[in-house]
Amino acid sequence: MSEEKPGTEIVDYEKLLADMAKTATATERPSSSTLSFKSGIVALNGEAIKGNKISGIIIASTHANLLYEGKWDPNNPENPVCFAYAQDGEDMAPHPASEKPQSETCAKCPKNQWNSDPNGGKGKACKNIRRIAFLPDDTKVEEVPTMEIAVAALPTTSVKNWSNYVNLVSTMFSRPPLGMVTEIGVEPHLKHQYHVTFTAKGVIDIGMIRALMERAKTPAVIELLHKAYDPNVEKPAEPVRADGKKDKM
């Protein structure tokens, strides 16, 4: 809708409102939950899930490449210094917010090649993972637009399980994960300590599909999956006495 007053320009109120909405969302981050698998325990916002399994609807996923500096310290976790995202995994390049971008593209980056892991082995220095957006399995169609999303980062050792699951539901049900109720669990693994598993528990009612598809492509969900990490803050050095010992803080 637009309006014209004598001696003034036409005001496009739809565009004006859209611009105001973008300004508002730039300062208000969408709320979300965190689904994690640390130490082989399925937890939602830090609370362990009974039975170590949770069922829901995986409405979206993305490829993520994350490069961390130094040895991983679970007690003092740091953000990746270079990171990239792409829903289809193609043409990935460092995110504009990357603290230390390593290359123009991920394909050409030496840290994204096999045998580049500084800890040895045949792995990559850059971790190629998946991030998924998840809704509770009891979500009703009218709740889809506003239900809080849970976001999970799948470890590199579980990416193959995810890829196999995507192909399985496509072959058996002719559906993407968005069209399925999926049970996510964790099982012990001799080589990797644990890995994340995916089990099809049923198909989603066709009446919910449109609402799920529309929610999946909203900027808020994309922003949750394509997380922009803040630069790491350098920790102040601990004071050292003349005798070489560190003072206790």
GROMACS elastic network, one bead per residue, 0.5 to 0.9 nm:
[ bonds ]
;  ai    aj funct       b0    kb
    1    11     6  0.83969   500
    1    12     6  0.61408   500
    1    13     6  0.57849   500
    1    14     6  0.60256   500
    1    15     6  0.89520   500
    2    10     6  0.63429   500
    2    11     6  0.52136   500
    2    13     6  0.56349   500
    2    14     6  0.75720   500
    3     9     6  0.85320   500
    3    10     6  0.55174   500
    3    11     6  0.52889   500
    3    12     6  0.68882   500
    3    13     6  0.78062   500
    4     7     6  0.84936   500
    4     8     6  0.65720   500
    4     9     6  0.62368   500
    4    11     6  0.64198   500
    5     8     6  0.53696   500
    5     9     6  0.72371   500
    5    10     6  0.73272   500
    5    11     6  0.88421   500
    6     9     6  0.83997   500
    8    11     6  0.85755   500
   11    14     6  0.89268   500
   11    15     6  0.87533   500
   11    16     6  0.80465   500
   12    15     6  0.55536   500
   12    16     6  0.62301   500
   12    17     6  0.87557   500
   13    17     6  0.59815   500
   13    18     6  0.84397   500
   14    17     6  0.52234   500
   14    18     6  0.61877   500
   14    19     6  0.86876   500
   15    19     6  0.61443   500
   15    20     6  0.85684   500
   16    19     6  0.52011   500
   16    20     6  0.62487   500
   16    21     6  0.86816   500
   17    21     6  0.61420   500
   17    22     6  0.87346   500
   18    21     6  0.50381   500
   18    22     6  0.63903   500
   18    23     6  0.87824   500
   19    22     6  0.51626   500
   19    23     6  0.63574   500
   19    24     6  0.87330   500
   20    23     6  0.51027   500
   20    24     6  0.62281   500
   20    25     6  0.87342   500
   21    24     6  0.50923   500
   21    25     6  0.62033   500
   21    26     6  0.86125   500
   22    25     6  0.52407   500
   22    26     6  0.61871   500
   23    26     6  0.52478   500
   23    27     6  0.70345   500
   24    27     6  0.56756   500
   24    28     6  0.63253   500
   25    29     6  0.66003   500
   25    30     6  0.81449   500
   25   220     6  0.86309   500
   26    29     6  0.71932   500
   29   220     6  0.81100   500
   29   223     6  0.89444   500
   30   148     6  0.87153   500
   30   220     6  0.62271   500
   30   221     6  0.83146   500
   30   223     6  0.85395   500
   30   224     6  0.77672   500
   31   148     6  0.66700   500
   31   149     6  0.76484   500
   31   224     6  0.89893   500
   32   148     6  0.55883   500
   32   149     6  0.50827   500
   32   150     6  0.56276   500
   32   151     6  0.70919   500
   32   224     6  0.78475   500
   33    44     6  0.69485   500
   33    45     6  0.59746   500
   33   148     6  0.70423   500
   33   149     6  0.61066   500
   33   151     6  0.62435   500
   33   152     6  0.87824   500
   34    43     6  0.80629   500
   34    44     6  0.57372   500
   34    45     6  0.51246   500
   34    46     6  0.78587   500
   34   149     6  0.84950   500
   34   150     6  0.52595   500
   34   151     6  0.51487   500
   34   152     6  0.60856   500
   34   153     6  0.89021   500
   35    42     6  0.71472   500
   35    43     6  0.57625   500
   35    45     6  0.64463   500
   35    46     6  0.80920   500
   35   134     6  0.85987   500
   35   150     6  0.59568   500
   35   151     6  0.57728   500
   35   153     6  0.78531   500
   36    40     6  0.89680   500
   36    41     6  0.75673   500
   36    42     6  0.58201   500
   36    43     6  0.52737   500
   36    44     6  0.64822   500
   36    45     6  0.77729   500
   36    46     6  0.76545   500
   36   151     6  0.84427   500
   36   152     6  0.59411   500
   36   153     6  0.71769   500
   36   154     6  0.84470   500
   37    40     6  0.53109   500
   37    41     6  0.50137   500
   37    43     6  0.63913   500
   37   152     6  0.84612   500
   37   153     6  0.85932   500
   37   154     6  0.82175   500
   37   155     6  0.87246   500
   37   185     6  0.87402   500
   37   186     6  0.73512   500
   37   194     6  0.89701   500
   37   195     6  0.86809   500
   37   196     6  0.76422   500
   38    41     6  0.57491   500
   38    42     6  0.73727   500
   38    43     6  0.80364   500
   39    42     6  0.87605   500
   39   193     6  0.81936   500
   39   194     6  0.77654   500
   40    52     6  0.85905   500
   40   186     6  0.59797   500
   40   187     6  0.71930   500
   40   188     6  0.72868   500
   40   193     6  0.75976   500
   40   194     6  0.55837   500
   40   195     6  0.73905   500
   40   196     6  0.82464   500
   41    48     6  0.65538   500
   41    49     6  0.78342   500
   41    52     6  0.61965   500
   41    53     6  0.89242   500
   41   185     6  0.86090   500
   41   186     6  0.68493   500
   42    46     6  0.89349   500
   42    47     6  0.83465   500
   42    48     6  0.58436   500
   42    49     6  0.57454   500
   42    50     6  0.85211   500
   42    51     6  0.87360   500
   42    52     6  0.51808   500
   42    53     6  0.64709   500
   42    54     6  0.77437   500
   42   184     6  0.84153   500
   42   185     6  0.67569   500
   42   186     6  0.67567   500
   43    46     6  0.53712   500
   43    49     6  0.53484   500
   43    50     6  0.89768   500
   43    52     6  0.78711   500
   44    47     6  0.52198   500
   44    48     6  0.65004   500
   44    49     6  0.68571   500
   44   150     6  0.80288   500
   45    48     6  0.84837   500
   45   150     6  0.89116   500
   48    51     6  0.88795   500
   48    52     6  0.72717   500
   49    52     6  0.53042   500
   49    53     6  0.65410   500
   49    54     6  0.70566   500
   50    53     6  0.70020   500
   50    54     6  0.84105   500
   51    54     6  0.81977   500
   51   185     6  0.86804   500
   52   184     6  0.85889   500
   52   185     6  0.59400   500
   52   186     6  0.66004   500
   52   187     6  0.88576   500
   53   183     6  0.66085   500
   53   184     6  0.55664   500
   53   186     6  0.70579   500
   54   136     6  0.85791   500
   54   137     6  0.88668   500
   54   182     6  0.82723   500
   54   183     6  0.55386   500
   54   184     6  0.53256   500
   54   185     6  0.65227   500
   55   135     6  0.88231   500
   55   136     6  0.68013   500
   55   137     6  0.57804   500
   55   138     6  0.89997   500
   55   181     6  0.66764   500
   55   182     6  0.54595   500
   55   184     6  0.61001   500
   55   185     6  0.87039   500
   55   201     6  0.81163   500
   56   134     6  0.63911   500
   56   135     6  0.54759   500
   56   138     6  0.75803   500
   56   139     6  0.85311   500
   56   180     6  0.84094   500
   56   181     6  0.54924   500
   56   182     6  0.54656   500
   56   183     6  0.64862   500
   56   184     6  0.80048   500
   57   133     6  0.83256   500
   57   134     6  0.55144   500
   57   135     6  0.50642   500
   57   136     6  0.63361   500
   57   137     6  0.58109   500
   57   139     6  0.87637   500
   57   177     6  0.73599   500
   57   178     6  0.61130   500
   57   179     6  0.76525   500
   57   180     6  0.63692   500
   57   181     6  0.52122   500
   57   182     6  0.59941   500
   57   183     6  0.86534   500
   57   204     6  0.84349   500
   58    61     6  0.75688   500
   58   132     6  0.66116   500
   58   133     6  0.56728   500
   58   135     6  0.64871   500
   58   177     6  0.58703   500
   58   178     6  0.53604   500
   58   179     6  0.83823   500
   58   180     6  0.77770   500
   58   181     6  0.78253   500
   58   182     6  0.71265   500
   59   132     6  0.77328   500
   59   133     6  0.58235   500
   59   134     6  0.60115   500
   59   135     6  0.71943   500
   59   177     6  0.69230   500
   59   179     6  0.80931   500
   59   212     6  0.65420   500
   59   213     6  0.73844   500
   59   215     6  0.79683   500
   59   216     6  0.56962   500
   60    87     6  0.86652   500
   60   131     6  0.85153   500
   60   132     6  0.58196   500
   60   133     6  0.52638   500
   60   134     6  0.75302   500
   60   177     6  0.80121   500
   60   178     6  0.68822   500
   60   213     6  0.88394   500
   60   216     6  0.57846   500
   60   217     6  0.82693   500
   60   221     6  0.81803   500
   60   222     6  0.85522   500
   60   225     6  0.83570   500
   61    87     6  0.66120   500
   61   130     6  0.67727   500
   61   131     6  0.55282   500
   61   133     6  0.61602   500
   61   225     6  0.71995   500
   62    85     6  0.67149   500
   62    86     6  0.58577   500
   62    88     6  0.69143   500
   62    89     6  0.74292   500
   62   129     6  0.86527   500
   62   130     6  0.56723   500
   62   131     6  0.54233   500
   62   132     6  0.66022   500
   62   133     6  0.89765   500
   62   222     6  0.89030   500
   62   225     6  0.66854   500
   62   226     6  0.77646   500
   63    84     6  0.81652   500
   63    85     6  0.55852   500
   63    86     6  0.53289   500
   63    87     6  0.56250   500
   63    88     6  0.67760   500
   63    89     6  0.52747   500
   63    90     6  0.88527   500
   63    92     6  0.88976   500
   63   128     6  0.72955   500
   63   129     6  0.61863   500
   63   131     6  0.66239   500
   64    83     6  0.71165   500
   64    84     6  0.56817   500
   64    86     6  0.68433   500
   64    87     6  0.85258   500
   64    89     6  0.79051   500
   64    92     6  0.88100   500
   64   127     6  0.80276   500
   64   128     6  0.58930   500
   64   129     6  0.52700   500
   64   130     6  0.55756   500
   64   131     6  0.67919   500
   64   153     6  0.89335   500
   64   225     6  0.88618   500
   64   226     6  0.79943   500
   65    82     6  0.80890   500
   65    83     6  0.53810   500
   65    84     6  0.51436   500
   65    85     6  0.65633   500
   65    92     6  0.84253   500
   65    94     6  0.86760   500
   65   106     6  0.80965   500
   65   112     6  0.83954   500
   65   126     6  0.62614   500
   65   127     6  0.55219   500
   65   129     6  0.62763   500
   65   130     6  0.84268   500
   66    79     6  0.89777   500
   66    80     6  0.57805   500
   66    81     6  0.78119   500
   66    82     6  0.61383   500
   66    84     6  0.68259   500
   66   125     6  0.88647   500
   66   126     6  0.55021   500
   66   127     6  0.51086   500
   66   128     6  0.66309   500
   66   129     6  0.77816   500
   67    79     6  0.87691   500
   67    80     6  0.51432   500
   67    81     6  0.59924   500
   67    82     6  0.52481   500
   67    83     6  0.62517   500
   67   102     6  0.89942   500
   67   111     6  0.79156   500
   67   112     6  0.87460   500
   67   125     6  0.66694   500
   67   127     6  0.62168   500
   68    71     6  0.81595   500
   68    72     6  0.78358   500
   68    78     6  0.75908   500
   68    79     6  0.68988   500
   68    81     6  0.57795   500
   68    82     6  0.73269   500
   68    83     6  0.89816   500
   68   125     6  0.80325   500
   68   126     6  0.73801   500
   68   127     6  0.84354   500
   69    72     6  0.80613   500
   69    78     6  0.83942   500
   69    79     6  0.88241   500
   69    80     6  0.71621   500
   69    81     6  0.68843   500
   70    73     6  0.88199   500
   70   118     6  0.89047   500
   71   119     6  0.83595   500
   72    75     6  0.89840   500
   72    76     6  0.82399   500
   72    77     6  0.69397   500
   72    78     6  0.80587   500
   73    76     6  0.53085   500
   73    77     6  0.56399   500
   73    78     6  0.80972   500
   74    77     6  0.53251   500
   74    78     6  0.88660   500
   78    81     6  0.87183   500
   78   231     6  0.90000   500
   78   232     6  0.64125   500
   78   233     6  0.87621   500
   79    82     6  0.88421   500
   79   229     6  0.63142   500
   79   230     6  0.70618   500
   79   231     6  0.70226   500
   79   232     6  0.61277   500
   80    83     6  0.64435   500
   80    98     6  0.79440   500
   80    99     6  0.80208   500
   80   100     6  0.89285   500
   80   229     6  0.71901   500
   80   230     6  0.87865   500
   80   231     6  0.82523   500
   80   232     6  0.82454   500
   81    98     6  0.58388   500
   81   100     6  0.51992   500
   81   101     6  0.71679   500
   81   102     6  0.88983   500
   81   229     6  0.83024   500
   81   230     6  0.88655   500
   81   231     6  0.70551   500
   81   232     6  0.77103   500
   82    94     6  0.62462   500
   82    95     6  0.73643   500
   82    97     6  0.83294   500
   82    99     6  0.60772   500
   82   100     6  0.55060   500
   82   101     6  0.50680   500
   82   102     6  0.67472   500
   82   126     6  0.87154   500
   82   229     6  0.89977   500
   83    93     6  0.80631   500
   83    94     6  0.54786   500
   83    95     6  0.58109   500
   83    97     6  0.83904   500
   83    98     6  0.60028   500
   83    99     6  0.87797   500
   83   101     6  0.77445   500
   83   126     6  0.87157   500
   83   228     6  0.84093   500
   83   229     6  0.82734   500
   84    92     6  0.61343   500
   84    93     6  0.55809   500
   84    95     6  0.50550   500
   84    96     6  0.88820   500
   84    98     6  0.82465   500
   84   106     6  0.78006   500
   84   226     6  0.81497   500
   85    88     6  0.89623   500
   85    89     6  0.73567   500
   85    92     6  0.62910   500
   85    93     6  0.75156   500
   85    94     6  0.79365   500
   85    95     6  0.72670   500
   85   225     6  0.84705   500
   85   226     6  0.61354   500
   85   227     6  0.87680   500
   86    90     6  0.64016   500
   86    91     6  0.75752   500
   86    92     6  0.60317   500
   86    93     6  0.86789   500
   86   226     6  0.82816   500
   87    90     6  0.78699   500
   88    91     6  0.87871   500
   89    92     6  0.64970   500
   91   105     6  0.72337   500
   91   106     6  0.76480   500
   91   107     6  0.76844   500
   92    95     6  0.88379   500
   92   105     6  0.60461   500
   92   106     6  0.54998   500
   92   107     6  0.73172   500
   93    96     6  0.89573   500
   93   101     6  0.88536   500
   93   103     6  0.77005   500
   93   104     6  0.61821   500
   93   106     6  0.52224   500
   93   107     6  0.81488   500
   94    97     6  0.81012   500
   94    98     6  0.63510   500
   94   100     6  0.89308   500
   94   101     6  0.57953   500
   94   102     6  0.75615   500
   94   103     6  0.73226   500
   94   104     6  0.70085   500
   94   105     6  0.67200   500
   94   106     6  0.71299   500
   95    98     6  0.53726   500
   95   101     6  0.79413   500
   95   228     6  0.76794   500
   96    99     6  0.85645   500
   96   101     6  0.84459   500
   96   228     6  0.86353   500
   97   100     6  0.89124   500
   97   101     6  0.88340   500
   97   228     6  0.62280   500
   97   229     6  0.69922   500
   97   230     6  0.74617   500
   97   231     6  0.82133   500
   98   101     6  0.56316   500
   98   228     6  0.78608   500
   98   229     6  0.73097   500
   98   230     6  0.81075   500
   98   231     6  0.76015   500
   99   229     6  0.84901   500
   99   230     6  0.77558   500
   99   231     6  0.54914   500
   99   232     6  0.79984   500
  100   231     6  0.89165   500
  101   104     6  0.77963   500
  102   105     6  0.83950   500
  102   106     6  0.83806   500
  102   109     6  0.65291   500
  102   110     6  0.82542   500
  102   111     6  0.76883   500
  103   106     6  0.66551   500
  103   107     6  0.87903   500
  103   108     6  0.68226   500
  103   109     6  0.51716   500
  103   110     6  0.80946   500
  103   111     6  0.89174   500
  104   107     6  0.87751   500
  104   108     6  0.74246   500
  104   109     6  0.75581   500
  105   108     6  0.55856   500
  105   109     6  0.63236   500
  106   109     6  0.50170   500
  106   110     6  0.84546   500
  106   111     6  0.84622   500
  106   112     6  0.64274   500
  107   110     6  0.84640   500
  107   112     6  0.70763   500
  107   113     6  0.82479   500
  108   111     6  0.88290   500
  108   112     6  0.76962   500
  108   113     6  0.84192   500
  109   112     6  0.53477   500
  109   113     6  0.71161   500
  110   113     6  0.55029   500
  110   114     6  0.87860   500
  110   116     6  0.72033   500
  110   125     6  0.86655   500
  111   114     6  0.82950   500
  111   116     6  0.58063   500
  111   117     6  0.77112   500
  111   124     6  0.64751   500
  111   125     6  0.51379   500
  111   126     6  0.55788   500
  112   116     6  0.71782   500
  112   117     6  0.89770   500
  112   124     6  0.56537   500
  112   125     6  0.63028   500
  112   126     6  0.51435   500
  112   127     6  0.78317   500
  112   128     6  0.83573   500
  113   116     6  0.58038   500
  113   117     6  0.86054   500
  113   123     6  0.79491   500
  113   124     6  0.56028   500
  113   125     6  0.76295   500
  113   126     6  0.80253   500
  114   117     6  0.75222   500
  114   121     6  0.89874   500
  114   122     6  0.57378   500
  114   123     6  0.52251   500
  114   125     6  0.81112   500
  115   118     6  0.84186   500
  115   120     6  0.73987   500
  115   121     6  0.63433   500
  115   123     6  0.51968   500
  115   124     6  0.58421   500
  115   125     6  0.80141   500
  116   119     6  0.87029   500
  116   120     6  0.77952   500
  116   121     6  0.83318   500
  116   122     6  0.72229   500
  116   123     6  0.64012   500
  116   125     6  0.51663   500
  116   126     6  0.81998   500
  117   120     6  0.55119   500
  117   121     6  0.66567   500
  117   122     6  0.69506   500
  117   123     6  0.52935   500
  117   126     6  0.76498   500
  118   121     6  0.83615   500
  118   123     6  0.89516   500
  118   124     6  0.82796   500
  118   125     6  0.63254   500
  119   123     6  0.88894   500
  119   125     6  0.83739   500
  120   123     6  0.75881   500
  121   124     6  0.86480   500
  123   126     6  0.86645   500
  123   127     6  0.86958   500
  124   127     6  0.64563   500
  124   128     6  0.82852   500
  127   155     6  0.83671   500
  127   156     6  0.65697   500
  128   155     6  0.82278   500
  128   156     6  0.59532   500
  128   159     6  0.83146   500
  129   153     6  0.70499   500
  129   154     6  0.58674   500
  129   155     6  0.57210   500
  129   157     6  0.85144   500
  129   158     6  0.83037   500
  129   159     6  0.63348   500
  130   152     6  0.83318   500
  130   153     6  0.59128   500
  130   154     6  0.52631   500
  130   155     6  0.73926   500
  130   156     6  0.78238   500
  130   158     6  0.89019   500
  130   159     6  0.66441   500
  130   162     6  0.84412   500
  131   151     6  0.69263   500
  131   152     6  0.56057   500
  131   154     6  0.60833   500
  131   225     6  0.60943   500
  131   226     6  0.83944   500
  132   150     6  0.82351   500
  132   151     6  0.56770   500
  132   152     6  0.53842   500
  132   153     6  0.65981   500
  132   154     6  0.77547   500
  132   225     6  0.68715   500
  133   149     6  0.62517   500
  133   150     6  0.57910   500
  133   152     6  0.67400   500
  133   216     6  0.83223   500
  133   221     6  0.74577   500
  133   224     6  0.79952   500
  133   225     6  0.69598   500
  134   148     6  0.88802   500
  134   149     6  0.57017   500
  134   151     6  0.61264   500
  134   152     6  0.78035   500
  135   138     6  0.84673   500
  135   139     6  0.69875   500
  135   144     6  0.82248   500
  135   147     6  0.72839   500
  135   148     6  0.72320   500
  135   149     6  0.55902   500
  135   150     6  0.64134   500
  136   139     6  0.55858   500
  136   147     6  0.85102   500
  136   148     6  0.88558   500
  136   149     6  0.83878   500
  136   150     6  0.84735   500
  137   140     6  0.86830   500
  137   181     6  0.64340   500
  137   182     6  0.81807   500
  139   142     6  0.83097   500
  139   143     6  0.61651   500
  139   144     6  0.65466   500
  139   147     6  0.75022   500
  140   143     6  0.51808   500
  140   144     6  0.64960   500
  140   208     6  0.80067   500
  141   144     6  0.53805   500
  141   145     6  0.82751   500
  141   207     6  0.76597   500
  141   208     6  0.53782   500
  141   209     6  0.87063   500
  141   211     6  0.67333   500
  141   212     6  0.81891   500
  142   145     6  0.71103   500
  142   146     6  0.84796   500
  142   208     6  0.88104   500
  142   211     6  0.82394   500
  143   146     6  0.57057   500
  143   147     6  0.55884   500
  144   147     6  0.54584   500
  144   148     6  0.87558   500
  144   208     6  0.83501   500
  144   211     6  0.63572   500
  144   212     6  0.64931   500
  144   215     6  0.70160   500
  145   148     6  0.89202   500
  145   211     6  0.70891   500
  145   212     6  0.79398   500
  145   214     6  0.81185   500
  145   215     6  0.58398   500
  146   149     6  0.87470   500
  146   215     6  0.86903   500
  149   221     6  0.78552   500
  149   224     6  0.86803   500
  151   224     6  0.72983   500
  151   225     6  0.71899   500
  152   225     6  0.88347   500
  154   157     6  0.80680   500
  154   158     6  0.61532   500
  154   159     6  0.65463   500
  154   162     6  0.84490   500
  154   196     6  0.73943   500
  155   158     6  0.54653   500
  155   159     6  0.66641   500
  155   195     6  0.80142   500
  155   196     6  0.81211   500
  156   159     6  0.53241   500
  156   160     6  0.80400   500
  157   160     6  0.70308   500
  157   161     6  0.82699   500
  157   192     6  0.69211   500
  157   194     6  0.85268   500
  157   195     6  0.65114   500
  157   196     6  0.83460   500
  158   161     6  0.52376   500
  158   162     6  0.65023   500
  158   163     6  0.88508   500
  158   194     6  0.87533   500
  158   195     6  0.54129   500
  158   196     6  0.55017   500
  158   197     6  0.75498   500
  159   162     6  0.50668   500
  159   163     6  0.62128   500
  159   164     6  0.86170   500
  159   196     6  0.85808   500
  160   163     6  0.50572   500
  160   164     6  0.61100   500
  160   165     6  0.85444   500
  161   164     6  0.51469   500
  161   165     6  0.61664   500
  161   166     6  0.87437   500
  161   195     6  0.82841   500
  161   196     6  0.72670   500
  161   197     6  0.63740   500
  161   198     6  0.72058   500
  162   165     6  0.50654   500
  162   166     6  0.62556   500
  162   167     6  0.87317   500
  162   196     6  0.82711   500
  162   197     6  0.75525   500
  162   198     6  0.69053   500
  163   166     6  0.52174   500
  163   167     6  0.63901   500
  163   168     6  0.85951   500
  164   167     6  0.52362   500
  164   168     6  0.60224   500
  164   169     6  0.88341   500
  165   169     6  0.62713   500
  165   170     6  0.84580   500
  165   177     6  0.83127   500
  165   197     6  0.86912   500
  165   198     6  0.63929   500
  165   199     6  0.75416   500
  165   200     6  0.82617   500
  166   169     6  0.56467   500
  166   170     6  0.62846   500
  166   171     6  0.87643   500
  166   175     6  0.87565   500
  166   176     6  0.66012   500
  166   177     6  0.63627   500
  167   170     6  0.50775   500
  167   171     6  0.61298   500
  167   172     6  0.85753   500
  167   176     6  0.84329   500
  168   171     6  0.52089   500
  168   172     6  0.59891   500
  168   173     6  0.80652   500
  168   200     6  0.89727   500
  169   172     6  0.51428   500
  169   173     6  0.52408   500
  169   174     6  0.64631   500
  169   175     6  0.59100   500
  169   176     6  0.65268   500
  169   177     6  0.69905   500
  169   180     6  0.79619   500
  169   200     6  0.73415   500
  170   173     6  0.56152   500
  170   176     6  0.58524   500
  170   177     6  0.81975   500
  171   174     6  0.56418   500
  171   175     6  0.79233   500
  172   175     6  0.81143   500
  173   176     6  0.84492   500
  173   180     6  0.88136   500
  173   203     6  0.80086   500
  175   178     6  0.75928   500
  175   179     6  0.56562   500
  175   180     6  0.73167   500
  175   203     6  0.84700   500
  176   179     6  0.56282   500
  176   180     6  0.72558   500
  177   180     6  0.52615   500
  177   181     6  0.78031   500
  177   182     6  0.75257   500
  177   200     6  0.87931   500
  178   181     6  0.80189   500
  178   204     6  0.80959   500
  178   209     6  0.78214   500
  178   212     6  0.72554   500
  178   213     6  0.77470   500
  178   216     6  0.87920   500
  179   202     6  0.88996   500
  179   203     6  0.59896   500
  179   204     6  0.51721   500
  179   205     6  0.80589   500
  179   206     6  0.81407   500
  179   208     6  0.87928   500
  179   209     6  0.67380   500
  179   212     6  0.85888   500
  180   200     6  0.66583   500
  180   201     6  0.73081   500
  180   202     6  0.58491   500
  180   204     6  0.51849   500
  180   205     6  0.89188   500
  181   199     6  0.85360   500
  181   200     6  0.61564   500
  181   201     6  0.53360   500
  181   202     6  0.52509   500
  181   203     6  0.59144   500
  181   204     6  0.63111   500
  182   198     6  0.64345   500
  182   199     6  0.55993   500
  182   201     6  0.56424   500
  182   202     6  0.75145   500
  182   203     6  0.89474   500
  183   197     6  0.79814   500
  183   198     6  0.56631   500
  183   199     6  0.50161   500
  183   200     6  0.64036   500
  183   201     6  0.64918   500
  184   196     6  0.69804   500
  184   197     6  0.56873   500
  184   199     6  0.66680   500
  185   195     6  0.84883   500
  185   196     6  0.57208   500
  185   197     6  0.51019   500
  185   198     6  0.65989   500
  185   199     6  0.83114   500
  186   194     6  0.65698   500
  186   195     6  0.56549   500
  186   197     6  0.57279   500
  186   198     6  0.88330   500
  187   193     6  0.86368   500
  187   194     6  0.54962   500
  187   195     6  0.56713   500
  187   196     6  0.65777   500
  187   197     6  0.70682   500
  188   192     6  0.80663   500
  188   193     6  0.57328   500
  188   195     6  0.65088   500
  189   192     6  0.53986   500
  189   195     6  0.62228   500
  190   193     6  0.57677   500
  190   194     6  0.75535   500
  191   194     6  0.80095   500
  192   195     6  0.69287   500
  200   203     6  0.80461   500
  203   206     6  0.85388   500
  204   207     6  0.82592   500
  204   208     6  0.69784   500
  204   209     6  0.72986   500
  205   208     6  0.57374   500
  205   209     6  0.71361   500
  206   209     6  0.53438   500
  206   210     6  0.80244   500
  207   210     6  0.71084   500
  207   211     6  0.82017   500
  208   211     6  0.55292   500
  208   212     6  0.62506   500
  208   213     6  0.87432   500
  209   212     6  0.51129   500
  209   213     6  0.60966   500
  209   214     6  0.86035   500
  210   213     6  0.51303   500
  210   214     6  0.61680   500
  210   215     6  0.86173   500
  211   214     6  0.51969   500
  211   215     6  0.61904   500
  211   216     6  0.86131   500
  212   215     6  0.51359   500
  212   216     6  0.60843   500
  212   217     6  0.88698   500
  213   216     6  0.51201   500
  213   217     6  0.65857   500
  214   217     6  0.55665   500
  214   218     6  0.66453   500
  215   218     6  0.54093   500
  215   219     6  0.89644   500
  215   220     6  0.87571   500
  215   221     6  0.73363   500
  216   219     6  0.86066   500
  216   220     6  0.88617   500
  216   221     6  0.61729   500
  216   222     6  0.76050   500
  217   220     6  0.83452   500
  217   221     6  0.68148   500
  217   222     6  0.67812   500
  218   221     6  0.55637   500
  218   222     6  0.64752   500
  218   223     6  0.87107   500
  219   222     6  0.50390   500
  219   223     6  0.59573   500
  219   224     6  0.85913   500
  220   223     6  0.51040   500
  220   224     6  0.63173   500
  220   225     6  0.88463   500
  221   224     6  0.50694   500
  221   225     6  0.63628   500
  221   226     6  0.85539   500
  222   225     6  0.52008   500
  222   226     6  0.59334   500
  222   227     6  0.85044   500
  223   226     6  0.50167   500
  223   227     6  0.59846   500
  223   228     6  0.80861   500
  224   227     6  0.55276   500
  224   228     6  0.87894   500
  229   232     6  0.87225   500
  230   233     6  0.87657   500
  232   235     6  0.89477   500
  234   237     6  0.89713   500
  235   238     6  0.89108   500
  236   239     6  0.88796   500
  237   240     6  0.86702   500
  238   246     6  0.65521   500
  238   247     6  0.71896   500
  238   248     6  0.84037   500
  238   249     6  0.81162   500
  239   245     6  0.86741   500
  239   246     6  0.58653   500
  239   247     6  0.57960   500
  239   248     6  0.83972   500
  239   249     6  0.86199   500
  240   243     6  0.79640   500
  240   244     6  0.58757   500
  240   245     6  0.56303   500
  240   247     6  0.59462   500
  241   244     6  0.53534   500
  241   245     6  0.54829   500
  241   246     6  0.60855   500
  241   247     6  0.65829   500
  242   245     6  0.74522   500
  243   246     6  0.88382   500
